[in-house]
Amino acid sequence: MEKFLTSLACWHLAPSLRSAVKSLQSAELSRDAQNMLTYVGSSRKEDRIIEVVTHFSDYGELTERNAILEGMASDGRRFMVGMDEIEDGEMRDVLMSAIPWADRSDYVALLEKAGYGELAARIELPVYSDEPPF
């Protein structure tokens, strides 16, 4: 099933994906719908993800849009495509909040390298005074 959902996510146009998501949800397969949306962000060709994000956003389907953005945040290259192409502040916030915690320092470096120092400062890990050396 995972391979099937990934294939749909990678190759179908945004309206077809929306229809597939609606069909899965109406069949009470919401988890599969969520997984397929995540695969759109994590497996689809980088320059074809934003068109799907925009399509779901235009229909006011923010939960679905956010699932795609979460998938994008799982890979640094896809994340940076999103940062470069997304201008909407709310969508950028969703994308940034989905960064895997363990990889935050890597994403800070990516953002700084691309000239997004202000955004990098928002996700940079805090330095605690009780960490070694004390």
C-alpha positions in Angstrom: 0.0 0.0 0.0 2.9 2.4 0.8 4.4 1.9 -2.6 1.0 2.5 -4.3 0.5 5.7 -2.2 4.0 6.9 -3.0 3.4 6.4 -6.7 0.2 8.4 -6.6 1.9 11.1 -4.7 4.8 11.4 -7.1 3.0 11.4 -10.4 -0.6 12.6 -10.2 -1.6 16.2 -10.7 -2.9 18.2 -7.8 -6.7 17.9 -8.6 -6.3 14.1 -8.9 -4.4 14.0 -5.6 -7.2 16.0 -4.0 -9.8 13.6 -5.3 -7.7 10.6 -4.1 -7.4 12.1 -0.7 -11.1 12.8 -0.5 -11.9 9.2 -1.6 -9.5 7.7 1.0 -11.0 10.0 3.7 -14.6 9.0 2.8 -13.6 5.3 2.9 -12.4 6.0 6.5 -8.8 5.5 5.4 -7.6 8.9 6.8 -4.2 7.5 7.9 -3.5 6.4 4.3 -4.6 9.8 3.0 -2.3 11.5 5.5 0.6 9.2 4.5 0.0 9.9 0.8 0.1 13.7 1.5 3.3 13.3 3.4 4.8 11.3 0.5 3.9 14.3 -1.8 6.3 16.4 0.3 8.9 13.8 0.8 9.0 11.9 -2.5 7.6 14.1 -5.3 10.0 15.9 -7.6 11.1 19.0 -5.7 9.9 21.6 -8.2 6.4 20.0 -8.4 5.5 20.0 -4.7 4.5 23.6 -4.3 1.8 23.3 -6.9 0.1 20.7 -4.8 0.5 22.7 -1.6 -1.0 25.7 -3.3 -3.9 23.6 -4.7 -4.9 22.3 -1.2 -4.4 25.8 0.3 -6.7 27.4 -2.4 -9.4 25.0 -1.3 -8.9 25.8 2.4 -7.8 22.3 3.2 -5.1 23.4 5.6 -4.7 20.0 7.4 -3.9 18.4 4.1 -1.6 21.2 3.0 0.3 21.0 6.3 0.8 17.3 5.9 2.6 18.0 2.6 4.7 20.7 4.2 5.7 18.3 7.0 6.8 15.8 4.3 8.9 18.6 2.8 10.6 19.3 6.1 11.9 15.8 6.3 14.6 16.5 3.7 16.9 19.5 3.7 16.9 20.0 -0.1 13.1 19.9 -0.2 12.9 22.2 2.8 15.0 24.8 1.0 12.9 24.6 -2.1 9.9 25.4 0.1 11.7 28.2 1.8 12.7 29.7 -1.6 9.3 29.3 -3.2 6.8 29.9 -0.4 6.1 33.5 0.4 3.2 33.0 2.7 4.3 33.5 6.3 1.9 30.9 7.8 3.0 28.2 5.4 6.7 29.0 6.2 5.9 28.7 9.9 4.3 25.3 9.3 7.3 24.2 7.3 9.7 25.4 9.9 7.8 23.8 12.8 8.0 20.4 11.1 11.8 20.3 11.0 13.0 17.1 12.7 14.3 18.1 16.1 17.5 16.1 15.8 18.3 17.9 12.5 17.7 21.5 13.6 21.3 22.5 13.6 21.7 21.2 10.0 18.7 23.2 8.9 20.1 26.3 10.7 23.3 26.0 8.6 21.2 25.5 5.4 19.2 28.7 6.1 22.2 30.7 7.0 24.0 29.6 3.8 21.0 30.6 1.7 20.8 34.1 3.3 17.9 33.4 5.6 19.8 34.3 8.8 16.7 35.8 10.5 14.7 32.6 9.9 17.7 30.5 11.1 17.7 32.4 14.3 14.1 31.4 14.9 14.9 27.7 14.9 18.4 27.7 16.4 18.7 25.6 19.4 19.1 27.5 22.7 22.3 27.2 24.7 21.5 26.4 28.3 23.8 27.6 31.1 23.7 24.2 32.8 25.3 22.4 29.8 29.0 21.4 30.1 31.2 23.1 30.6 29.5 24.6 33.5 
